């Protein structure tokens, strides 16, 4: 298994050559855990730390079920700056680091943090049941929403977001991990996708971008 380094952290991947190739793909300067990168469609002139994908013709629809059994769509989160991340609860590093960082940033924003919504979409629907996701989210922020669905629903949602994921066989029979896109999508308060945040960018950069979008309303 190969390992790639991003932001001083080590990320395991069986497809290291795609991690490096993703840096040049479509001009998007990012590194993904075992996948290629979503391209930017251009966008507004606002200066962001993350990758500006304002006006992108993807990441426009999402319809899954949350950890409490409630159906959810992107429209439910309008009025808040929403950060959507695809991962799985048994992920050893990228996923918990990403969610913990988002929780940290939300807290650092004080009162404005109440207008930040974290959304976790599982790419491991076989193991990530509603109960598992509920417990997992409670370790980060009680307001965070975790979404799941059938394998077909997850595949369709990932395709809409240009998110890559694939099972990787484990060392024991029947065990596996999941390679997946290591980055987050940020939506403004109007529900429009604005940014792709590459993994490893740091809490300070994320906080700056969220502040910019919160100020814009």
C-alpha positions as CSV (number, residue, x, y, z in Angstrom):
1,X,0.0,0.0,0.0
2,X,1.4,3.4,-0.9
3,X,1.2,6.5,1.3
4,X,1.0,10.1,0.2
5,X,1.8,13.1,2.3
6,X,-0.5,16.1,2.5
7,X,-0.1,19.1,4.9
8,X,2.4,17.1,7.0
9,X,0.0,14.2,7.4
10,X,0.3,10.8,5.9
11,X,-2.6,9.4,3.9
12,X,-2.8,5.8,2.8
13,X,-3.9,4.9,-0.7
14,X,-3.6,2.0,-3.1
15,X,-3.7,4.5,-5.9
16,X,-0.9,6.8,-5.2
17,X,-0.3,7.7,-8.8
18,X,-3.8,9.2,-9.0
19,X,-3.2,11.3,-6.0
20,X,-0.3,12.9,-7.7
21,X,-2.1,13.1,-11.1
22,X,-5.0,14.8,-9.4
23,X,-2.9,17.8,-8.7
24,X,-2.7,18.7,-12.4
25,X,-6.2,17.5,-13.4
26,X,-8.4,20.3,-14.7
27,X,-6.1,22.8,-13.1
28,X,-7.3,22.0,-9.6
29,X,-4.4,22.1,-7.2
30,X,-5.5,19.6,-4.6
31,X,-4.7,16.1,-3.3
32,X,-7.3,13.4,-3.0
33,X,-7.3,10.1,-1.1
34,X,-7.2,7.7,-4.0
35,X,-9.1,9.6,-6.6
36,X,-9.1,12.3,-9.2
37,X,-10.3,15.9,-8.6
38,X,-13.5,17.7,-9.3
39,X,-12.8,20.6,-11.7
40,X,-13.7,24.2,-11.2
41,X,-16.2,25.9,-13.4
42,X,-14.8,29.3,-12.7
43,X,-16.8,31.6,-10.4
44,X,-16.9,34.8,-8.5
45,X,-14.0,37.1,-7.9
46,X,-14.0,36.8,-4.1
47,X,-10.6,35.6,-2.9
48,X,-10.9,32.3,-1.0
49,X,-8.4,30.0,0.5
50,X,-10.2,27.0,-0.8
51,X,-10.9,26.2,-4.5
52,X,-13.7,28.4,-5.9
53,X,-16.2,26.4,-7.8
54,X,-19.0,29.0,-7.8
55,X,-21.4,28.2,-10.7
56,X,-20.4,24.5,-10.9
57,X,-22.8,22.3,-12.7
58,X,-22.5,19.5,-10.1
59,X,-23.0,19.2,-6.4
60,X,-26.5,20.6,-6.9
61,X,-28.7,17.9,-5.5
62,X,-28.8,15.6,-2.5
63,X,-31.6,13.5,-1.1
64,X,-30.8,11.0,1.7
65,X,-31.8,10.1,5.2
66,X,-30.2,11.5,8.4
67,X,-29.2,9.6,11.5
68,X,-32.6,10.3,13.1
69,X,-34.5,8.8,10.2
70,X,-35.5,12.1,8.6
71,X,-35.3,12.7,4.9
72,X,-32.9,15.5,4.0
73,X,-32.1,17.6,0.9
74,X,-29.8,20.5,0.4
75,X,-32.8,22.9,0.7
76,X,-33.0,21.9,4.4
77,X,-29.8,23.7,5.1
78,X,-30.6,27.0,3.4
79,X,-29.8,30.0,5.7
80,X,-26.6,28.4,6.9
81,X,-23.2,28.0,5.4
82,X,-23.0,24.2,4.9
83,X,-20.0,22.0,4.7
84,X,-20.6,18.6,3.1
85,X,-18.0,15.8,3.5
86,X,-18.1,12.2,2.1
87,X,-16.5,9.6,4.3
88,X,-17.1,6.5,6.5
89,X,-17.1,6.0,10.3
90,X,-14.3,3.4,10.3
91,X,-11.9,5.7,8.5
92,X,-8.7,5.9,10.6
93,X,-7.6,9.5,9.9
94,X,-8.9,11.7,7.1
95,X,-12.6,11.5,8.2
96,X,-12.3,12.1,11.9
97,X,-9.6,14.8,11.3
98,X,-11.9,16.6,8.9
99,X,-15.0,16.5,11.2
100,X,-13.0,17.4,14.3
101,X,-11.5,20.4,12.4
102,X,-14.9,21.6,11.3
103,X,-16.2,21.3,14.8
104,X,-13.2,23.3,16.0
105,X,-13.8,26.0,13.4
106,X,-17.5,26.2,14.2
107,X,-16.7,26.8,17.9
108,X,-14.1,29.4,17.1
109,X,-16.7,31.4,15.2
110,X,-18.6,32.0,18.3
111,X,-22.2,33.2,17.7
112,X,-21.7,33.0,13.9
113,X,-20.9,29.3,14.3
114,X,-24.6,28.7,14.9
115,X,-25.0,29.5,11.1
116,X,-22.5,26.8,10.1
117,X,-23.9,23.3,9.3
118,X,-21.7,20.2,9.1
119,X,-23.0,17.3,6.9
120,X,-21.4,13.9,6.7
121,X,-22.4,11.6,3.9
122,X,-21.3,8.0,4.3
123,X,-19.7,6.1,1.5
124,X,-20.0,2.9,3.4
125,X,-23.8,2.3,3.6
126,X,-23.3,-1.4,4.5
127,X,-21.7,-0.7,7.9
128,X,-22.8,2.9,8.6
129,X,-26.3,2.4,9.9
130,X,-28.3,5.2,11.4
131,X,-27.3,4.1,14.9
132,X,-23.7,4.0,14.0
133,X,-23.8,7.4,12.4
134,X,-25.6,8.9,15.3
135,X,-23.0,7.8,17.8
136,X,-20.2,8.9,15.4
137,X,-21.6,12.5,15.0
138,X,-22.1,12.9,18.8
139,X,-18.3,12.7,19.1
140,X,-17.9,15.9,17.1
141,X,-20.9,18.3,17.3
142,X,-24.5,17.4,18.2
143,X,-25.8,19.7,15.4
144,X,-23.9,17.9,12.7
145,X,-26.0,15.8,10.3
146,X,-25.0,12.4,9.0
147,X,-26.7,11.0,5.9
148,X,-27.1,7.5,4.6
149,X,-29.1,5.6,2.1
150,X,-29.1,2.5,-0.1
151,X,-25.9,1.6,-2.0
152,X,-27.6,2.9,-5.2
153,X,-28.6,6.2,-3.5
154,X,-25.1,6.8,-2.2
155,X,-23.6,6.0,-5.6
156,X,-26.0,8.5,-7.3
157,X,-25.2,11.2,-4.8
158,X,-21.4,10.6,-5.1
159,X,-21.7,10.9,-8.8
160,X,-23.6,14.2,-8.6
161,X,-20.8,15.5,-6.4
162,X,-18.0,14.0,-8.5
163,X,-16.9,12.1,-5.5
164,X,-14.8,8.9,-5.9
165,X,-15.0,5.9,-3.5
166,X,-14.1,2.3,-3.7
167,X,-13.8,-0.6,-1.3
168,X,-10.2,-1.8,-0.6
169,X,-9.9,-5.4,0.7
170,X,-8.5,-5.7,4.2
171,X,-6.0,-8.2,5.7
172,X,-8.7,-10.6,6.9
173,X,-11.4,-12.2,5.0
174,X,-14.5,-10.0,4.6
175,X,-12.8,-6.9,6.0
176,X,-12.3,-3.8,3.9
177,X,-11.6,-0.1,4.0
178,X,-12.8,2.6,1.6
179,X,-10.7,4.9,-0.6
180,X,-12.6,8.2,-1.1
181,X,-12.3,11.8,-2.1
182,X,-10.6,13.7,0.7
183,X,-12.2,17.1,0.6
184,X,-15.3,19.1,1.5
185,X,-17.9,21.1,-0.4
186,X,-19.0,24.4,1.0
187,X,-22.5,25.9,0.2
188,X,-23.5,29.5,0.9
189,X,-26.6,30.5,2.8
190,X,-28.6,30.5,-0.4
191,X,-27.8,26.8,-0.9
192,X,-25.3,27.3,-3.8
193,X,-22.1,25.4,-4.0
194,X,-19.1,27.8,-3.7
195,X,-16.0,26.0,-2.6
196,X,-14.1,22.7,-2.6
197,X,-11.8,22.5,0.5
198,X,-8.9,20.2,0.0
199,X,-7.9,18.0,3.0
200,X,-5.0,19.4,4.9
201,X,-5.7,23.1,4.4
202,X,-6.0,23.8,8.1
203,X,-8.5,25.3,10.4
204,X,-7.4,28.8,9.9
205,X,-8.0,28.8,6.2
206,X,-11.4,27.1,6.6
207,X,-12.4,29.6,9.2
208,X,-11.5,32.5,6.9
209,X,-13.6,31.1,4.0
210,X,-16.6,30.4,6.2
211,X,-16.4,33.9,7.7
212,X,-16.4,35.4,4.1
213,X,-19.5,33.4,3.2
214,X,-21.2,34.2,6.5
215,X,-20.6,37.9,6.0
216,X,-22.1,37.7,2.5
217,X,-25.3,36.3,4.0
